Every structure is written in structure tokens, then in C-alpha cells.
Amino acid sequence: MHMFNEIFIQLLILLAISMFVIAIAKKINIPYSIALVIVGLLLGMTHIPVLEEAETYVTQSHIFQAIIISLFLPILLGDATLKLPFPHLREQSKPVLALAFGGTLLSFLIIALSSYYLLGLPLIVAFTFASLMSATDPISVISIFKSLGVPKSVVTIIEGESLFNDGIAVVLFQISSVYLLSYMEMGWAGLGSGLLLFLKFSLGGIAVGAILGYLFSQLIRFYDDYPLEIGFSMLLFFGSYFIAEHFHVSGVIAVVVSGLIFGSYGARIGMSETTETNINSFWDVVTLIANSLIFLMIGLEIKNINFSDKWGMIALAILIVLVGRTLALYTSVSMMKSFPRAWKSVLNWGGLKGSLSIALALSLPPGFEGRDSILVLTFSVVLFSLLVQGLTIKPLVLKLGLGGPKQEAAQD
């Protein structure tokens, strides 16, 4: 019991710090995810006895993985799907699907092969790193976009892409880190097995999500009671995730699909306006807490990683990821004639890497060969994308003339 008490107090200390940081960030108008990473970095470098224990505890790989992957991932994905208006998504379905499928797979291959040939990483390490780099995490970008009044379509494309490519990236990660070697020994037959596994993971995830999303949408028709319906939405997100994982299909994809059905179809047939407002507010709060801890943890984790004499490799990795994203993005939307150039630039620079990449990297078992290289490179790219891209996206948006009249300041 005592042990649990300790843990709880340590998480509370971290939560208190992150809430304080967010409060200040919102006053001086910088995205809170970036502020938290910076504060985490500073805390990781200073020795504060009270925090030492919390930091050591939180950054153990299995704890970090349990907290972020099992607890926060369903929350973040569920919240994003509820907020994403289905009609907008349908309007932008072409660019979203082109980027989420074509773009993700392309950047995965470009980054994997470049890491293998240019960085000299072993094949499995190169592919695993590439799978981590193909997920985008636009939390900080979206809040900047909304505050600048960037066209809704651009916001929808970047949100939609991120939702679907998270699912794909997690599947690629599982295949790269666990099955890649055995498939490669099988030659072409292995490629087939890899594709089958990919389809099993994705289609299985879609099936689980669709069934649960439909059932819960029917269930809420019988009630007009928002605390209960909020409870149902939590059950839905965690249920989809763990049921899918139990059947060895993609939990991430299951959450995305169930959330989209629940948030569009379910809301239409079974939610009163009061319920919808309350469900959204509830998930806003939960997401804020989840994000605040994740980004603070990203900063804190830094002191466990040895960067010395890897600077050349880090710089090259950052370059490979940026070029991979650019090539994949421009190729996948090249078929769309009417796609504005300014949008491409903003979507390209706004494809930040974030919490998911780090959570997955930390979830690699300690015995995984090349885990250290993956951690160093993933951390460096995520930090670069949050600090450099995150802090320069605003000037870029303004320079390209995409900032419209201010919409309601970002709620994120």
C-alpha cells in the first residue's frame, strides 16, 4: 500500500509542475507541449532531491510504457477522434488517405533505407527507427493553427493524417521490431507474410473498432445522462484498445475507428447537446493531463540517454527524417492538381514527431539490439521537431499568408 502511495505522490508532483507550466505557457502564448519539454529538459539537468525519485521512477521503460502506451494512447486517440468532425474528414478524405497510407509507407521506406545505407544502422534497427519516424503528432501544431486561423481544411488534413498514420506506424513498428528478421530469411515469401500480417493487424483493428463503436452508439440511445455516457465513452476507448490487443490486432486502429463511429454516428443518434458538450469537455481535461505528463516525461527522460560523440549521426538522422517526410508528402499529394502549394509547405513542416514515437522507442525491451541508438536518434528528432519546427511554424504560416481571421483561440 505504502508503495502505491509513494508513486501516487510522485505523479502528483509531476502533475503539479506540468499544470503550472501550462498555465504560464497559455499566458505568454506558446504551445504548452513545447514549454513542457523545455521545462522537463531543465529539470532533468538539475538535481532536485524531491524530483529525483519521481524522475527515476517514471523513466523506467516498463513504467513509461505502461503509463503512456496502455493508459494515455487510448485517451489521446479517442479524444482526437471525438473532436474530428466526420463531414470535414469526408471532404478532405483524398489528401488524408493519400498522406496516411501512401505518405506513411513512403516515408517509412525512404527513412529505413537511408538509415541503413547512410547511417550504417543494422537493418532491423533502421526499419524500427523508420517506423517510429513515420508517425506524426500534431498536438502543438494544431493549437498554433487554430490560434492563427489557418483554414479548417488544413487543420482537418493534418489531424486526419495523424490519426490514421499513428495506427499504421504502430503496426509497422511491431512488424519491424519483432518479425522483420524471420521474414527476411524467407525472402519473397516473407514479404507476402509481412503484408498479410499488416492486413491482419489493420483489418482486425478496424473490425473490432467498428463493432464496438456501433454497439456503444446503440447503447447511448437509451440514456440521456451525460455522466453515464462519459463513462461509456471511457469503456469504449479502453475496451477497443485492449480487446483488439488481446486478439493480436491493432489496438490503435480499433480506438480510432470506434471513436470515429461513436463521435459521428453515435452523437447523431444518441447524444443530446448537453451530453456532447460534456463529453468533449471531459476528454479535453483528461487529454490535457495526459499530454502534460507525456511531454514533461519526454524532457525528463533525456538525462538517461548518452548523446556524447553521436552528434554527426544525430544531425544526419534529422536530415534524413526531414527529407523523407518532404519526399513522401509531395509524392503522395502530387496527383491532386488543386492542392495549394502553401498547404504542402505547412503540412510538411507541421508534421512534428512527438509522444507516440518516444513511447514506442521506450517500449523496446532492454535486450533489443540497437535500442540505445534508436533512443538517441528518436529523442533527438523529436526534440528537434518540437523545438525547431514547433517554434518556427508560426512565422511560416504568417509568411505564406495562411493565417485567417483569428478563430476561437485554440481549445487544445
Secondary structure by P-SEA (a helix, b strand, c coil): caaaaaaaaaaaaaaaaaaaaaaaaaaacccaaaaaaaaaaaaaacccccaaaaaaaaacaaaaaaacccccaaaaaaaaaaaccaaaaaaaaaaaaaaaaaaaaaaaaaaaaaaaccccccaaaaaaaaaaaacccaaaaaaaaaaacccaaaaaaaaaaaaaaaaaaaaaaaaaaccaaaaaaaaaaaaaaaaaaaaaaaaaaaaaaaaaaaaaaaaacccccaaaaaaaaaaaaaaaaaaaaaacccaaaaaaaaaaaaacccccccccaaaaaaaaaaaaaaaaaaaaaaaaaaaaaccccccccaaaaaaaaaaaaaaaaaaaaaaaacccccccaaaaaaaaaaccccaaaaaaaaaccccccaaaaaaaaaaaaaaaaacccccaaaaaaaaacccccccccccc
